[in-house]
Amino acid sequence: MIHQKLGKKLKNVLKLEREPVAIKWSFKEPKKIPLEEEKSRFCRKIEKAMNGEVFYSNLEHELCMGGARYSGLGDKSNYPVSLRSGNFLVAAGVYKNIPAVQRSWQNNLCIPADIFRAVIFAPLVNAEFEPDVVLIVCNARQGMEILHANAYDTGSHSLGGDSGPICSSMAAIPYLTGKVTYGFADIGSRRHMEMKDYEVMVSIPASELERIVANLLEMRTKTFFKEQ
């Protein structure tokens, strides 16, 4: 599949330490891909895929309200008020008060609920499906080059993920907007993933992947991006 070849090129041209992750939303639970063995949070699922696992997850296997809500697998109204209010984030020190939580949440896009039944995860180079979004964990220099590659032939600007959870900023937002998004992850995902302090995230809508990889390769022949 072309995206598998693109995954290899992407990893080689940027010298990525981690595998880019392919994410796909599915109307049905797939028959040829195994269900995640252990329930986990959305951010941990990304970590598992970067480490080589191929699997799908459903609502029953999502441990985080945010992961369920923003990925479109769960409806926020089905969760208790203690979670829907965001008070647990105040207690954890993420926000000072509930109004701050609620204001912040207004900017977090989510996949509409009750459409998809599963989300599939895999290393991009091993994905036997057409991804919707490709999520990359990289260093700042590599992230910068991806943003330049996105702008190289179009002048397009990418979206900054800010402090929102990565299930929204690095998954739902690129899916819904069709735009490359970047960010520093959020405190929750950094606590639940094995991210190094210097690592950042960039997500590419799969429809833009071939163009961006081609641009990265061409940029390597130019003065500013030639390998030293």
C-alpha positions in Angstrom: 0.0 0.0 0.0 1.2 3.5 -0.8 0.9 4.8 2.7 3.2 2.1 4.0 5.9 3.2 1.5 5.2 6.8 2.5 5.7 5.8 6.1 9.1 4.4 5.4 10.1 7.5 3.4 8.8 9.8 6.1 10.8 8.0 8.8 14.0 7.9 6.8 14.0 11.5 5.5 13.3 12.9 9.0 15.3 10.2 10.8 12.4 9.6 13.2 13.1 7.6 16.4 9.5 6.5 16.7 7.1 5.0 14.2 4.4 7.3 12.8 1.0 6.0 13.8 -1.9 5.4 11.5 -5.4 6.1 12.9 -8.7 5.2 11.2 -12.3 5.5 12.3 -14.6 2.6 11.4 -18.3 2.2 11.2 -18.0 -1.4 12.2 -15.6 -3.3 14.4 -13.1 -4.9 11.9 -12.9 -8.7 11.6 -9.3 -9.0 10.4 -7.8 -6.7 13.1 -7.6 -7.8 16.8 -9.4 -6.0 19.5 -7.1 -4.3 22.0 -6.1 -6.8 24.6 -6.1 -4.5 27.6 -8.3 -1.5 28.1 -6.4 1.8 28.0 -6.6 5.6 27.4 -6.5 7.0 23.9 -3.0 8.4 24.5 -1.8 5.0 25.6 -3.2 3.5 22.4 -1.0 5.8 20.4 2.0 4.6 22.5 1.1 1.0 21.8 0.9 1.6 18.1 4.3 3.4 18.1 5.7 0.3 19.7 4.5 -1.9 17.0 1.0 -3.1 18.0 -1.9 -3.3 15.5 -5.4 -3.3 17.0 -8.7 -1.6 17.2 -10.5 -0.2 20.2 -14.2 0.4 21.0 -16.1 2.3 23.7 -15.7 -0.6 26.2 -11.9 -0.5 25.8 -11.6 3.3 26.3 -10.7 4.2 29.9 -10.9 8.0 29.5 -14.0 10.1 29.1 -12.1 12.5 26.9 -10.8 9.7 24.7 -14.3 8.3 24.3 -15.9 11.7 23.7 -13.4 13.3 21.4 -12.9 10.1 19.3 -16.7 9.9 18.8 -17.1 6.5 20.5 -18.9 7.9 23.6 -21.5 10.5 24.4 -20.6 13.0 27.1 -24.1 12.9 28.5 -23.7 9.2 29.5 -20.9 10.1 32.0 -21.5 11.3 35.7 -21.6 15.0 36.5 -18.3 14.7 38.4 -16.6 14.0 35.1 -18.8 16.2 32.8 -18.2 19.2 35.0 -14.4 18.9 34.8 -14.0 19.1 38.5 -11.5 16.3 38.5 -9.2 18.5 36.5 -9.4 21.2 39.1 -8.5 18.8 41.8 -5.6 17.5 39.7 -4.3 21.1 39.3 -4.8 21.3 35.5 -7.3 24.3 35.9 -7.9 26.7 38.7 -11.7 26.4 38.7 -14.6 24.8 36.8 -15.4 27.9 34.6 -11.8 27.7 33.3 -12.4 24.0 32.4 -15.6 24.7 30.7 -14.2 27.6 28.7 -11.2 25.5 27.6 -13.4 22.6 26.5 -15.3 24.9 24.1 -12.3 24.9 21.9 -11.9 21.1 21.8 -13.4 19.6 18.7 -14.8 16.1 18.9 -15.9 13.5 16.3 -19.7 13.4 16.4 -21.0 10.6 18.6 -22.9 7.5 17.5 -21.3 7.3 14.0 -18.3 5.1 14.5 -18.0 1.9 16.4 -14.2 1.5 16.4 -10.9 3.3 16.1 -8.0 1.4 14.5 -4.4 2.0 15.4 -1.2 0.7 13.8 2.4 1.7 12.9 2.0 3.5 9.6 4.5 1.1 7.9 2.4 -1.9 9.0 -1.1 -0.5 8.5 -3.2 -2.8 6.3 -5.9 -0.1 6.0 -6.2 3.4 4.6 -5.6 5.8 7.5 -7.5 9.0 8.2 -4.8 10.6 10.3 -1.1 10.0 10.8 0.3 11.0 14.2 4.0 11.6 14.6 6.0 12.1 17.8 9.3 13.8 17.0 11.7 16.4 18.1 11.3 20.1 17.5 13.5 20.2 14.4 11.7 17.4 12.8 8.3 19.0 13.6 9.5 22.3 12.1 10.5 20.5 8.9 7.0 18.9 8.6 5.4 22.4 9.0 7.7 23.8 6.3 6.9 20.9 4.0 3.2 21.6 4.5 3.7 25.2 3.5 6.3 24.5 0.8 4.0 24.3 -2.2 0.8 25.9 -0.9 1.8 28.4 1.8 -0.6 26.7 4.1 -0.3 27.3 7.8 -0.9 24.5 10.3 -3.0 24.6 13.4 -1.5 24.7 16.9 -2.9 22.1 19.3 -2.5 24.3 22.5 -3.4 22.6 25.8 -6.3 20.5 24.7 -6.1 16.7 25.0 -4.4 14.9 22.1 -7.6 12.9 21.4 -9.0 16.2 20.3 -6.0 18.2 19.1 -4.0 15.5 17.4 -6.8 13.2 16.3 -10.3 14.9 16.0 -9.0 18.3 14.8 -6.9 17.1 11.8 -9.7 14.6 11.0 -12.4 17.3 11.0 -10.5 20.2 9.5 -8.2 18.4 7.1 -5.3 20.5 8.4 -1.9 19.6 9.8 -1.9 20.1 13.6 1.0 20.4 15.9 1.5 20.8 19.7 3.4 19.8 22.8 0.8 17.2 23.8 -1.0 17.8 27.1 -0.2 17.0 30.7 -2.4 13.9 30.7 -0.9 12.3 27.6 2.6 13.1 28.8 1.8 11.4 32.1 0.4 8.3 30.4 2.8 8.0 27.5 6.6 7.5 27.5 7.3 10.9 25.9 10.7 12.5 26.4 10.8 16.2 27.4 12.1 17.3 24.0 9.4 15.5 22.0 6.5 17.2 20.3 3.6 16.0 18.2 2.5 16.6 14.6 -0.6 15.1 13.0 -1.1 14.9 9.2 -4.5 14.2 7.6 -3.8 11.1 5.4 -4.9 13.0 2.3 -2.0 15.3 2.7 0.7 12.7 3.5 1.9 12.0 -0.1 2.3 15.7 -0.8 4.1 16.5 2.4 6.5 13.5 2.0 7.3 14.6 -1.6 8.0 18.1 -0.4 10.3 16.9 2.4 12.3 14.9 -0.2 12.5 17.9 -2.6 13.4 20.3 0.3 16.4 18.1 1.1 18.0 19.2 -2.2 17.7 22.9 -1.2 20.2 25.0 0.7 18.4 25.4 4.1 17.4 21.7 4.4 20.4 19.9 3.0 21.8 17.4 5.5 24.9 18.7 7.3 
